Amino acid sequence: MEVRNCKGCGKIFNQIGTTPLCPDCIKALDLKFDEVKAYVYDHPNCTINQVAEEMDVSTVQIKKWIREERLAFSDSSMVGIACEGCGKQIKTGRFCEVCKQNIAKGFNNLMPKKQEPEIVKKKDDAGKMRFLG
């Protein structure tokens, strides 16, 4: 634990983890998130700038919630953020579906292939015990 000043209010607090906010500011931010989520639900075709102005939240914070997949706009909405892999417009998260699949394939290629044990059979061992080779 480190003693830090809160980036939101300036109070001194014991930082646990990587969040630079005190517990009070985290609670306030979570309440603001709930308000923003309700606003987006009630206004499905709004833009990020409209949400920021109406709800008194920065566009940076709104985009952060979208990247964290906490907030998503409707499919009919014109709101989108750029995929971190290819730049394609997406509604939520960090990567589009194609980039997610490519990343998953890359991880699968890193894993060594599991080899099946070979069963050694002798021609005259019909009905007898077999051993793995």
Helices and strands as residue ranges (DSSP letters): E 2-5, E 12-15, H 23-42, H 48-55, H 59-67, E 81-82, E 89-90, H 97-110, E 119-120, E 131-132
